[in-house]
Amino acid sequence: QARHLLRRLLPGEDKDGDGKYDLQSATRGNVSAEDAANNFYWQDYLGDLDYVRTAVKAAREGFAAHNGNPEDLKLFINDYNLESDWDNNGKLKSLIQWIKDWEADGVTKIDGIGSQMHISCYGNPKTQESKKNAIVNMLKLMADSHKLVRISELDMAYVDASGNTVPTTKMTEEQHKQMRELYEFVIKKYFEIIPEAQQWGICQWCPTDSPANSGWRAGAPTGLWDKDYYRKHTYGGFAAGLGAPEYWNDAK
């Protein structure tokens, strides 16, 4: 069984200048005042290295104590913005280095990396190309880490050529088709770049489009189905990424 042991550790800053992003912390000033007041950060008490090592040790010991086969337990670091183009995948590079640091004791083992791919499809071709290049680079970096690789929270919104997020009610047929193409691209690249032995699955985060009153991407075209469970173009793109026939290529 796979377990996402640790989530959202890296805020995207390197305040101590060690070449990798720092862990989130209430004491180092890299989270909001509200987060610092309401969240508990174990790394502030156990240290950046011992925090993760302690969590991994406890998870493995607890699994074994309940008669689990140690070989069946796979522990992942799960984080978002690993496909970031604005910092040349800097967050993922930092995470990979952190994993090396945590495992440097010769005991700690982290089995895989999960990428929370809450991405957007862009109507600006130049922006879209940059995003796609960063997705490819993310997958290459993850493959080179020799860790198991999981796309853990894939969903998508749409941003038009002017930079405006487009709600489902305003989407055009052409924009839906662009989203289909991006889904197909992501899925195909996963299987193309990640060696079979490292593939640990893809999770679609939003089966249907997000309701207008949702707390997550409200009113956005996030789904493979619409709110009435009719298949969308994105369903076809996801299926084509998995190897299904692309019937639209022969459509008149």
C-alpha positions, 0 to 999 in steps of 0.5 A: 500500500502507498502512503503519502507520509508528508505533504506540502513541506516546501514553501519555495524559499531558500532563506538560509542559502544552502541551495535548497528551499527551506521547510515550512516553519512558524519560526523562520518567517516563511509562512503567513502569520495566520498559518504560523498561529494556527498550524503546528510544524513538527520541524520547528521542534524535532529539527528539519532532519529528525522530523522526517526520519522520526515520521518514517521510522514510526510509520514503518514500525507501526506497519510491522507491529500490525503484521504488515509485510515491510516490502508492501509499505511505500512511503511518499513525499507529496507536494505541489508546484513540482511542475513549476516553470517560474523557478525551473522546477526549483521546488522539485530539485529542492525536494529531491535534495531534501530526500537525499539529506533525510536518507543520509543516515543510512536507515531512513527510506522514502520510496516515492514522490507524489506530484499534486498537479493542480495545473491550468491549460493556457490560451496563450501558446507561449505560456502553454509551451513553457508549462508543458516544458516544465512538466516534461522536466519535472518527470525527467527529474523524478525519473532520475531520482530513482524513486517511485513516481505518482501523479497524485492530484491531477486536475485542471482549470483554464486561463485564456490568452489575456490571463483570465481564469475561465469558468465552466459556464464561459468555456468554448468548444475550442477551449475544451479541446485544448484541455483535452490535448493537455490531459493527453500530453500529461498522461502520455509523457508520464508513461513515456518518461517514467520507467515502468518500474517507477510508475506508481499511478495517476489520480484524477483529483476532480471527476466532475467540474467544480460546483460554483459554491465549491471550496476548490476551484469554484466553478472551474472546468476541472472534471473529466465529466460535467456536473451531470456526469456527461463525458467531456473532451477531457475524458477523451484526452485522458483516455487517449493518454492511456492508449485509447483510440483518438476517434476525433482524428478521423471525425469530419 
